[in-house]
């Protein structure tokens, strides 16, 4: 096969956040060969879009190498094109002008430019829409323009950043099929595709190789070959088998087996909690999960995903939250409600609050906040203080995002309160503080 | 060419639209010749102003040319300052506060420097005086345009910038296709506001006394000020009519077409799209086809000719040492200026300072009362109009006209009426400030009221809210962010307007009352530059610190608590 089209070697990438930095990509190594469709699959926030932008040259990595056809690449890769999730069309240019803008600066004579525009418009089925402005088009048509614009460059490598996730399900399905047709067709210039996605079925449907990424920081966890012949059928047993394997892989990367907590030595007065981040989801879907399990019985992950029709990685966060609260366990690929979960579901609103209140006190983050509050004389503490503590204990998380979840859960459980106008956290029983807020 | 000709526009026969476009071209050429004659003429500090009606079109033309040239300067300034502020790293840290301060300096604060400097530069030509007048109009126009351009540039979607990078656009192409296009809607709207803002001080910008020197340039502003001084009622009415006609004509011939054209830059499809009869005609003319074709050429040509690099591209920036050196130089310059300024202030006596403090407090009180009074009538009326789309559509052009009319032109008439009622300038100047600034509040209240979600409104009806309850829980919090914007603009405008509201020449006599505005006017007229410097400094400082310590916390609160997502 010779040299791969693209090689990524020892890639690291950091972002500056406030005074510190957050590691987005950690030691990423990847190869893409010609005539491949490579899907990068991972939960939101795992740095997969950043990886794509680094590969195409829109961002410069903190360290590491990108080799294109064996040569180190600096700056933009002019043999690649990008399709955006947000379409990124110029609202003030017509369909035709949007396409023309992207190749106007290539060393082509006007006749060739005109020919190419005609060709790609024909290829993606935009005839008749040449003079339309993007605001007159539906989402699916807009993304067709996005494709046409990328194809007009005649790229050796077509990159796509979640190109179908801003579209409704049916439209996404159509465009996905069309993209594969383009890849298979002899008349289109595309023969190598790199697609970023969070959907397992999309990856299995399109890719010849699937790269599974994990978050915090973004690393490659596994690479899976997909030799199923095109066109692929979602109901084919092999398709389903591969999907389930990927489900298991993604679950493993997102929910590592629980940390072994050493039993407290006898006589040890201070209870030590493991600093474990809480998944940033709201409580209502988590309780909703219990309702589903109650009605439908315990389920395996794949069935559950299909049943609730949710984004898989988002669902995993919800399950993670439920597990942390002791409501479910996840033996193997199954989600099983616990006795505690059943009790919670059976309780009325006030009892639920009490149950949750007790449970949250056992979790590290909430224990941390309560301890800070205990040390405060006024029974209240500034948001900033808690934020900085969160940043120390969870260097890989965004403190503000975690703070929102902590506050939301604590409010529900009546564990402590938060005044957004004063940016203060205060004890549930701090009457004086409460009165102060009321008068502000 | 692919941009304009792809679908083979049908060959259209030349029509009367082409005649209009061509006629417009010839008229413009004649106008430029006339202007050149006036500008290169021998220095005539005090132009003779004729009160006959046949001179009015010429005066209107002179004033309009000054406004247009000033607008051109404002546009260039905005492009440069706004771009550097938004795109050069760290530049906004210095440039934003500087713009804030410049914005708060009243027009008379710039006057002596401009006039003396430029007349000195061109001792025998009128051009120095003309440039000074244009620059004063410029200071009334430019700031909000720059702010608008800057904030548009800051909010260009990163994906669009990525596309421009991938398409290997040159700096110039990215500027036209991405930056300027994205900013176009806001820029057009603010340009309209700016033209109106420039007219506000037209009387001051064209006719002023500086020390022993009297300056007067032919134009509508001078015409009005002469008419007022002589108490010529007929001429005053003629002047007002001429001014109004000029505003209407410019609106119909310039702004409507531009607004209609700029609709293509908005992202949403607008159901109530602005239309312009003129734009429809022009677009259909063949001459326009030729013009827009050559515009397409401009867009393409720089790629082939100019190198890709540009001084403003990030890589063209000086290195860290260069930056430090620049910062140091800048710092030294500022330090020198401040020390000079303080040195000027030390020559003032303590009683001057006491006078100035009293004046400041008085004007402060007037500004606050004026804004309060303005709110009192504009909030209920504005909500009423804003809740009724039909009324809003009917009222908008009228209000817009009223707002663009420079209120100082009718100040003397108002004062005359008040004097007849036995009310002195002390009180009536509050009314004048009100006249000048109420529109800002009204505009924003209407915008806020029409943005109130219908669901909330319907809920308040279902829940049978009483009138006061509805105002307290729905309307006032709902329009608060908009109202605040209106208040900020209105107070800033009122401080500036105090210059013409607290001091004026009327029927051969001079009227004035205690206040910072009259202090500035008197100091300018007497050529007392020390007091002028102090008073202008105090005004700028007051406006800036009021913005920082009152308006900014309030708007933060408005954004966090009262924003309707």
Interface residues (C-beta under 8 A of the other chain):
Chain A: X53 X56 X58 X76 X78 X81 X82 X84 X86 X88 X90 X91 X92 X93 X96 X97 X100 X101 X102 X103 X104 X105 X106 X110 X113 X114 X117 X130 X131 X133 X135 X136 X420 X421
Chain B: X1 X2 X3 X6 X7 X157 X159 X160 X162 X163 X165 X166 X167 X168 X169 X170 X173 X177 X178 X181 X184 X264 X265 X266 X267 X268 X269 X300 X303 X557 X560 X561
